Amino acid sequence: MDDHIAPGELPALYRAVLDTVARLERVGEREIAFDIRRRALKTYSTHWDHRGRRDLIRINRDAQRRLATSPRAAMALSTSPEAY
């Protein structure tokens, strides 16, 4: 299997995770955001291959799911659509 990853692909995936983390922090889900950020940083700093790509995608999907199911996010969205 070729472990070649397109230049910029992992930084873009990592940035997507950090964007989701920022959204979690804005709605008050700081503990979840911290955990997601920690997992993403560990992956980004150690796996620059297909495994790292796959893991960052999985981490971001988990972060987005947790944002979508967060009661705090739902409350923030109901009071101010810009909070999300």
N, CA, C and O atoms as a Tinker XYZ file with bonds, in Angstrom:
   336  protein
     1  N      0.842000   -1.182000    0.000000    73     2
     2  CA     0.000000    0.000000    0.000000    64     1     3
     3  C      0.887000    1.245000    0.000000    63     2     4     5
     4  O      1.845000    1.328000    0.768000    81     3
     5  N      0.573000    2.186000   -0.841000    73     3     6
     6  CA     1.324000    3.433000   -0.941000    64     5     7
     7  C      0.912000    4.353000    0.197000    63     6     8     9
     8  O     -0.269000    4.659000    0.365000    81     7
     9  N      1.903000    4.794000    0.981000    73     7    10
    10  CA     1.612000    5.670000    2.120000    64     9    11
    11  C      1.682000    7.144000    1.764000    63    10    12    13
    12  O      1.735000    7.992000    2.655000    81    11
    13  N      1.682000    7.463000    0.480000    73    11    14
    14  CA     1.767000    8.857000    0.053000    64    13    15
    15  C      0.450000    9.588000    0.342000    63    14    16    17
    16  O     -0.628000    9.151000   -0.062000    81    15
    17  N      0.571000   10.694000    1.040000    73    15    18
    18  CA    -0.570000   11.550000    1.347000    64    17    19
    19  C     -0.343000   12.859000    0.598000    63    18    20    21
    20  O      0.770000   13.384000    0.595000    81    19
    21  N     -1.368000   13.379000   -0.023000    73    19    22
    22  CA    -1.244000   14.634000   -0.758000    64    21    23
    23  C     -0.769000   15.746000    0.178000    63    22    24    25
    24  O     -1.237000   15.852000    1.312000    81    23
    25  N      0.169000   16.580000   -0.305000    73    23    26
    26  CA     0.635000   17.698000    0.533000    64    25    27
    27  C     -0.543000   18.573000    0.948000    63    26    28    29
    28  O     -1.401000   18.918000    0.136000    81    27
    29  N     -0.558000   18.907000    2.181000    73    27    30
    30  CA    -1.631000   19.764000    2.684000    64    29    31
    31  C     -2.874000   19.027000    3.148000    63    30    32    33
    32  O     -3.749000   19.626000    3.774000    81    31
    33  N     -2.965000   17.744000    2.852000    73    31    34
    34  CA    -4.180000   17.011000    3.236000    64    33    35
    35  C     -4.296000   16.868000    4.756000    63    34    36    37
    36  O     -5.352000   17.148000    5.323000    81    35
    37  N     -3.231000   16.440000    5.410000    73    35    38
    38  CA    -3.305000   16.285000    6.869000    64    37    39
    39  C     -3.454000   17.628000    7.581000    63    38    40    41
    40  O     -4.251000   17.728000    8.513000    81    39
    41  N     -2.715000   18.668000    7.174000    73    39    42
    42  CA    -2.961000   19.965000    7.821000    64    41    43
    43  C     -4.407000   20.444000    7.647000    63    42    44    45
    44  O     -4.978000   21.030000    8.567000    81    43
    45  N     -4.993000   20.201000    6.483000    73    43    46
    46  CA    -6.386000   20.607000    6.265000    64    45    47
    47  C     -7.344000   19.817000    7.157000    63    46    48    49
    48  O     -8.294000   20.377000    7.703000    81    47
    49  N     -7.094000   18.531000    7.301000    73    47    50
    50  CA    -7.934000   17.713000    8.182000    64    49    51
    51  C     -7.786000   18.152000    9.635000    63    50    52    53
    52  O     -8.772000   18.238000   10.368000    81    51
    53  N     -6.563000   18.426000   10.042000    73    51    54
    54  CA    -6.315000   18.881000   11.408000    64    53    55
    55  C     -7.010000   20.212000   11.652000    63    54    56    57
    56  O     -7.604000   20.420000   12.710000    81    55
    57  N     -6.940000   21.118000   10.675000    73    55    58
    58  CA    -7.605000   22.425000   10.788000    64    57    59
    59  C     -9.118000   22.237000   10.920000    63    58    60    61
    60  O     -9.764000   22.959000   11.679000    81    59
    61  N     -9.684000   21.281000   10.195000    73    59    62
    62  CA   -11.118000   21.002000   10.295000    64    61    63
    63  C    -11.477000   20.544000   11.709000    63    62    64    65
    64  O    -12.502000   20.949000   12.258000    81    63
    65  N    -10.632000   19.701000   12.291000    73    63    66
    66  CA   -10.869000   19.256000   13.669000    64    65    67
    67  C    -10.826000   20.462000   14.606000    63    66    68    69
    68  O    -11.696000   20.622000   15.462000    81    67
    69  N     -9.810000   21.306000   14.440000    73    67    70
    70  CA    -9.688000   22.471000   15.319000    64    69    71
    71  C    -10.864000   23.430000   15.161000    63    70    72    73
    72  O    -11.275000   24.062000   16.134000    81    71
    73  N    -11.404000   23.547000   13.964000    73    71    74
    74  CA   -12.596000   24.379000   13.758000    64    73    75
    75  C    -13.789000   23.814000   14.531000    63    74    76    77
    76  O    -14.550000   24.566000   15.140000    81    75
    77  N    -13.948000   22.502000   14.505000    73    75    78
    78  CA   -15.028000   21.870000   15.251000    64    77    79
    79  C    -14.793000   22.024000   16.753000    63    78    80    81
    80  O    -15.734000   22.254000   17.512000    81    79
    81  N    -13.545000   21.896000   17.177000    73    79    82
    82  CA   -13.195000   22.100000   18.591000    64    81    83
    83  C    -13.573000   23.516000   19.024000    63    82    84    85
    84  O    -14.131000   23.709000   20.104000    81    83
    85  N    -13.275000   24.491000   18.193000    73    83    86
    86  CA   -13.619000   25.884000   18.522000    64    85    87
    87  C    -15.125000   26.051000   18.673000    63    86    88    89
    88  O    -15.587000   26.779000   19.551000    81    87
    89  N    -15.882000   25.386000   17.828000    73    87    90
    90  CA   -17.350000   25.450000   17.942000    64    89    91
    91  C    -17.814000   24.813000   19.244000    63    90    92    93
    92  O    -18.711000   25.333000   19.907000    81    91
    93  N    -17.206000   23.691000   19.612000    73    91    94
    94  CA   -17.557000   23.052000   20.887000    64    93    95
    95  C    -17.249000   23.983000   22.057000    63    94    96    97
    96  O    -18.040000   24.099000   22.993000    81    95
    97  N    -16.101000   24.641000   21.997000    73    95    98
    98  CA   -15.741000   25.572000   23.073000    64    97    99
    99  C    -16.714000   26.739000   23.158000    63    98   100   101
   100  O    -17.085000   27.160000   24.254000    81    99
   101  N    -17.132000   27.266000   22.004000    73    99   102
   102  CA   -18.056000   28.403000   21.994000    64   101   103
   103  C    -19.402000   28.078000   22.637000    63   102   104   105
   104  O    -20.040000   28.955000   23.220000    81   103
   105  N    -19.832000   26.828000   22.535000    73   103   106
   106  CA   -21.127000   26.475000   23.131000    64   105   107
   107  C    -20.977000   25.951000   24.560000    63   106   108   109
   108  O    -21.958000   25.552000   25.186000    81   107
   109  N    -19.733000   25.955000   25.076000    73   107   110
   110  CA   -19.532000   25.570000   26.470000    64   109   111
   111  C    -19.138000   24.129000   26.706000    63   110   112   113
   112  O    -19.084000   23.691000   27.855000    81   111
   113  N    -18.864000   23.383000   25.657000    73   111   114
   114  CA   -18.464000   21.974000   25.800000    64   113   115
   115  C    -16.938000   21.885000   25.878000    63   114   116   117
   116  O    -16.300000   21.255000   25.035000    81   115
   117  N    -16.372000   22.514000   26.887000    73   115   118
   118  CA   -14.917000   22.622000   27.001000    64   117   119
   119  C    -14.229000   21.277000   27.282000    63   118   120   121
   120  O    -13.150000   21.020000   26.748000    81   119
   121  N    -14.825000   20.436000   28.094000    73   119   122
   122  CA   -14.212000   19.132000   28.385000    64   121   123
   123  C    -14.157000   18.260000   27.129000    63   122   124   125
   124  O    -13.143000   17.622000   26.847000    81   123
   125  N    -15.241000   18.241000   26.395000    73   123   126
   126  CA   -15.268000   17.473000   25.141000    64   125   127
   127  C    -14.248000   18.055000   24.171000    63   126   128   129
   128  O    -13.500000   17.313000   23.535000    81   127
   129  N    -14.217000   19.383000   24.057000    73   127   130
   130  CA   -13.283000   20.049000   23.153000    64   129   131
   131  C    -11.835000   19.705000   23.520000    63   130   132   133
   132  O    -11.013000   19.448000   22.641000    81   131
   133  N    -11.534000   19.702000   24.808000    73   131   134
   134  CA   -10.182000   19.373000   25.260000    64   133   135
   135  C     -9.809000   17.953000   24.849000    63   134   136   137
   136  O     -8.707000   17.719000   24.353000    81   135
   137  N    -10.715000   17.010000   25.052000    73   135   138
   138  CA   -10.452000   15.614000   24.699000    64   137   139
   139  C    -10.240000   15.459000   23.191000    63   138   140   141
   140  O     -9.312000   14.774000   22.761000    81   139
   141  N    -11.083000   16.082000   22.406000    73   139   142
   142  CA   -10.962000   15.998000   20.948000    64   141   143
   143  C     -9.632000   16.607000   20.502000    63   142   144   145
   144  O     -8.914000   16.021000   19.692000    81   143
   145  N     -9.312000   17.787000   21.035000    73   143   146
   146  CA    -8.055000   18.457000   20.667000    64   145   147
   147  C     -6.847000   17.588000   21.022000    63   146   148   149
   148  O     -5.906000   17.478000   20.236000    81   147
   149  N     -6.873000   16.977000   22.199000    73   147   150
   150  CA    -5.768000   16.113000   22.639000    64   149   151
   151  C     -5.588000   14.938000   21.688000    63   150   152   153
   152  O     -4.466000   14.629000   21.285000    81   151
   153  N     -6.689000   14.283000   21.327000    73   151   154
   154  CA    -6.623000   13.145000   20.404000    64   153   155
   155  C     -6.115000   13.560000   19.033000    63   154   156   157
   156  O     -5.301000   12.861000   18.429000    81   155
   157  N     -6.591000   14.692000   18.544000    73   155   158
   158  CA    -6.183000   15.164000   17.226000    64   157   159
   159  C     -4.700000   15.534000   17.213000    63   158   160   161
   160  O     -3.988000   15.211000   16.262000    81   159
   161  N     -4.236000   16.205000   18.259000    73   159   162
   162  CA    -2.839000   16.592000   18.327000    64   161   163
   163  C     -1.929000   15.367000   18.362000    63   162   164   165
   164  O     -0.901000   15.333000   17.686000    81   163
   165  N     -2.302000   14.383000   19.134000    73   163   166
   166  CA    -1.499000   13.156000   19.210000    64   165   167
   167  C     -1.416000   12.492000   17.838000    63   166   168   169
   168  O     -0.340000   12.074000   17.409000    81   167
   169  N     -2.545000   12.396000   17.157000    73   167   170
   170  CA    -2.559000   11.785000   15.829000    64   169   171
   171  C     -1.757000   12.612000   14.835000    63   170   172   173
   172  O     -0.937000   12.068000   14.096000    81   171
   173  N     -1.984000   13.912000   14.811000    73   171   174
   174  CA    -1.326000   14.799000   13.855000    64   173   175
   175  C      0.184000   14.822000   14.049000    63   174   176   177
   176  O      0.933000   14.955000   13.081000    81   175
   177  N      0.625000   14.697000   15.270000    73   175   178
   178  CA     2.060000   14.777000   15.538000    64   177   179
   179  C      2.788000   13.440000   15.387000    63   178   180   181
   180  O      4.019000   13.404000   15.416000    81   179
   181  N      2.049000   12.347000   15.226000    73   179   182
   182  CA     2.719000   11.044000   15.160000    64   181   183
   183  C      2.423000   10.212000   13.928000    63   182   184   185
   184  O      3.178000    9.286000   13.631000    81   183
   185  N      1.359000   10.502000   13.202000    73   183   186
   186  CA     0.970000    9.627000   12.080000    64   185   187
   187  C      0.713000   10.418000   10.805000    63   186   188   189
   188  O     -0.415000   10.821000   10.525000    81   187
   189  N      1.778000   10.634000   10.037000    73   187   190
   190  CA     1.630000   11.326000    8.752000    64   189   191
   191  C      1.549000   10.272000    7.641000    63   190   192   193
   192  O      2.420000   10.180000    6.776000    81   191
   193  N      0.479000    9.490000    7.698000    73   191   194
   194  CA     0.264000    8.436000    6.716000    64   193   195
   195  C     -1.235000    8.198000    6.585000    63   194   196   197
   196  O     -2.039000    8.985000    7.085000    81   195
   197  N     -1.608000    7.121000    5.917000    73   195   198
   198  CA    -3.040000    6.837000    5.734000    64   197   199
   199  C     -3.747000    6.606000    7.062000    63   198   200   201
   200  O     -4.921000    6.942000    7.217000    81   199
   201  N     -3.028000    6.033000    8.011000    73   199   202
   202  CA    -3.624000    5.832000    9.339000    64   201   203
   203  C     -3.959000    7.184000    9.979000    63   202   204   205
   204  O     -5.048000    7.359000   10.528000    81   203
   205  N     -3.038000    8.125000    9.910000    73   203   206
   206  CA    -3.283000    9.456000   10.460000    64   205   207
   207  C     -4.447000   10.141000    9.770000    63   206   208   209
   208  O     -5.278000   10.774000   10.420000    81   207
   209  N     -4.507000   10.013000    8.449000    73   207   210
   210  CA    -5.621000   10.587000    7.679000    64   209   211
   211  C     -6.947000   10.008000    8.147000    63   210   212   213
   212  O     -7.896000   10.737000    8.436000    81   211
   213  N     -6.992000    8.691000    8.214000    73   211   214
   214  CA    -8.211000    7.989000    8.636000    64   213   215
   215  C     -8.597000    8.384000   10.060000    63   214   216   217
   216  O     -9.773000    8.622000   10.337000    81   215
   217  N     -7.623000    8.457000   10.961000    73   215   218
   218  CA    -7.907000    8.804000   12.352000    64   217   219
   219  C     -8.398000   10.244000   12.501000    63   218   220   221
   220  O     -9.318000   10.508000   13.276000    81   219
   221  N     -7.789000   11.178000   11.761000    73   219   222
   222  CA    -8.254000   12.573000   11.831000    64   221   223
   223  C     -9.676000   12.707000   11.305000    63   222   224   225
   224  O    -10.477000   13.464000   11.853000    81   223
   225  N     -9.987000   11.978000   10.249000    73   223   226
   226  CA   -11.363000   11.992000    9.728000    64   225   227
   227  C    -12.316000   11.449000   10.793000    63   226   228   229
   228  O    -13.383000   12.018000   11.021000    81   227
   229  N    -11.939000   10.370000   11.432000    73   227   230
   230  CA   -12.766000    9.754000   12.475000    64   229   231
   231  C    -12.927000   10.693000   13.677000    63   230   232   233
   232  O    -14.020000   10.823000   14.228000    81   231
   233  N    -11.843000   11.337000   14.073000    73   231   234
   234  CA   -11.888000   12.263000   15.216000    64   233   235
   235  C    -12.810000   13.435000   14.901000    63   234   236   237
   236  O    -13.608000   13.842000   15.745000    81   235
   237  N    -12.705000   13.980000   13.685000    73   235   238
   238  CA   -13.574000   15.107000   13.327000    64   237   239
   239  C    -15.036000   14.679000   13.244000    63   238   240   241
   240  O    -15.925000   15.426000   13.652000    81   239
   241  N    -15.284000   13.503000   12.729000    73   239   242
   242  CA   -16.654000   12.988000   12.668000    64   241   243
   243  C    -17.231000   12.845000   14.081000    63   242   244   245
   244  O    -18.389000   13.183000   14.327000    81   243
   245  N    -16.409000   12.342000   14.999000    73   243   246
   246  CA   -16.830000   12.206000   16.394000    64   245   247
   247  C    -17.106000   13.579000   17.002000    63   246   248   249
   248  O    -18.101000   13.762000   17.703000    81   247
   249  N    -16.231000   14.534000   16.734000    73   247   250
   250  CA   -16.414000   15.887000   17.274000    64   249   251
   251  C    -17.697000   16.515000   16.738000    63   250   252   253
   252  O    -18.448000   17.133000   17.493000    81   251
   253  N    -17.950000   16.361000   15.450000    73   251   254
   254  CA   -19.170000   16.914000   14.859000    64   253   255
   255  C    -20.421000   16.241000   15.424000    63   254   256   257
   256  O    -21.433000   16.899000   15.670000    81   255
   257  N    -20.342000   14.931000   15.626000    73   255   258
   258  CA   -21.474000   14.210000   16.221000    64   257   259
   259  C    -21.733000   14.697000   17.636000    63   258   260   261
   260  O    -22.883000   14.895000   18.030000    81   259
   261  N    -20.671000   14.889000   18.396000    73   259   262
   262  CA   -20.834000   15.346000   19.776000    64   261   263
   263  C    -21.368000   16.774000   19.816000    63   262   264   265
   264  O    -22.143000   17.121000   20.708000    81   263
   265  N    -20.960000   17.602000   18.861000    73   263   266
   266  CA   -21.506000   18.952000   18.772000    64   265   267
   267  C    -22.993000   18.907000   18.427000    63   266   268   269
   268  O    -23.794000   19.640000   19.007000    81   267
   269  N    -23.352000   18.049000   17.490000    73   267   270
   270  CA   -24.747000   17.955000   17.059000    64   269   271
   271  C    -25.666000   17.407000   18.142000    63   270   272   273
   272  O    -26.856000   17.722000   18.155000    81   271
   273  N    -25.139000   16.598000   19.046000    73   271   274
   274  CA   -25.975000   15.983000   20.083000    64   273   275
   275  C    -25.836000   16.671000   21.442000    63   274   276   277
   276  O    -26.427000   16.232000   22.428000    81   275
   277  N    -25.064000   17.733000   21.486000    73   275   278
   278  CA   -24.839000   18.434000   22.739000    64   277   279
   279  C    -26.054000   19.254000   23.157000    63   278   280   281
   280  O    -26.536000   20.079000   22.380000    81   279
   281  N    -26.552000   19.043000   24.361000    73   279   282
   282  CA   -27.655000   19.878000   24.847000    64   281   283
   283  C    -27.253000   21.350000   24.930000    63   282   284   285
   284  O    -28.072000   22.233000   24.674000    81   283
   285  N    -26.001000   21.615000   25.285000    73   283   286
   286  CA   -25.536000   23.005000   25.353000    64   285   287
   287  C    -25.541000   23.650000   23.973000    63   286   288   289
   288  O    -25.917000   24.813000   23.830000    81   287
   289  N    -25.128000   22.905000   22.969000    73   287   290
   290  CA   -25.129000   23.446000   21.607000    64   289   291
   291  C    -26.548000   23.714000   21.144000    63   290   292   293
   292  O    -26.818000   24.734000   20.510000    81   291
   293  N    -27.455000   22.799000   21.461000    73   291   294
   294  CA   -28.852000   22.997000   21.083000    64   293   295
   295  C    -29.423000   24.234000   21.752000    63   294   296   297
   296  O    -30.152000   25.004000   21.128000    81   295
   297  N    -29.092000   24.425000   23.018000    73   295   298
   298  CA   -29.575000   25.598000   23.742000    64   297   299
   299  C    -28.961000   26.867000   23.152000    63   298   300   301
   300  O    -29.658000   27.864000   22.968000    81   299
   301  N    -27.667000   26.835000   22.857000    73   299   302
   302  CA   -26.995000   28.017000   22.282000    64   301   303
   303  C    -27.580000   28.339000   20.909000    63   302   304   305
   304  O    -27.779000   29.507000   20.574000    81   303
   305  N    -27.850000   27.320000   20.131000    73   303   306
   306  CA   -28.393000   27.529000   18.794000    64   305   307
   307  C    -29.813000   28.103000   18.861000    63   306   308   309
   308  O    -30.194000   28.929000   18.032000    81   307
   309  N    -30.585000   27.662000   19.846000    73   307   310
   310  CA   -31.957000   28.145000   19.963000    64   309   311
   311  C    -32.016000   29.605000   20.412000    63   310   312   313
   312  O    -32.987000   30.307000   20.132000    81   311
   313  N    -30.971000   30.057000   21.112000    73   311   314
   314  CA   -30.969000   31.446000   21.568000    64   313   315
   315  C    -30.198000   32.373000   20.644000    63   314   316   317
   316  O    -30.484000   33.569000   20.586000    81   315
   317  N    -29.199000   31.823000   19.904000    73   315   318
   318  CA   -28.408000   32.659000   19.016000    64   317   319
   319  C    -27.789000   31.780000   17.920000    63   318   320   321
   320  O    -26.813000   31.074000   18.174000    81   319
   321  N    -28.339000   31.819000   16.725000    73   319   322
   322  CA   -27.806000   30.983000   15.630000    64   321   323
   323  C    -26.330000   31.216000   15.341000    63   322   324   325
   324  O    -25.665000   30.324000   14.815000    81   323
   325  N    -25.796000   32.395000   15.673000    73   323   326
   326  CA   -24.386000   32.682000   15.424000    64   325   327
   327  C    -23.474000   31.945000   16.386000    63   326   328   329
   328  O    -22.280000   31.830000   16.110000    81   327
   329  N    -23.983000   31.436000   17.511000    73   327   330
   330  CA   -23.158000   30.771000   18.511000    64   329   331
   331  C    -22.572000   29.467000   18.015000    63   330   332   333
   332  O    -21.523000   29.035000   18.493000    81   331
   333  N    -23.215000   28.856000   17.091000    73   331   334
   334  CA   -22.782000   27.568000   16.553000    64   333   335
   335  C    -21.667000   27.799000   15.599000    63   334   336
   336  O    -21.142000   26.848000   15.020000    81   335
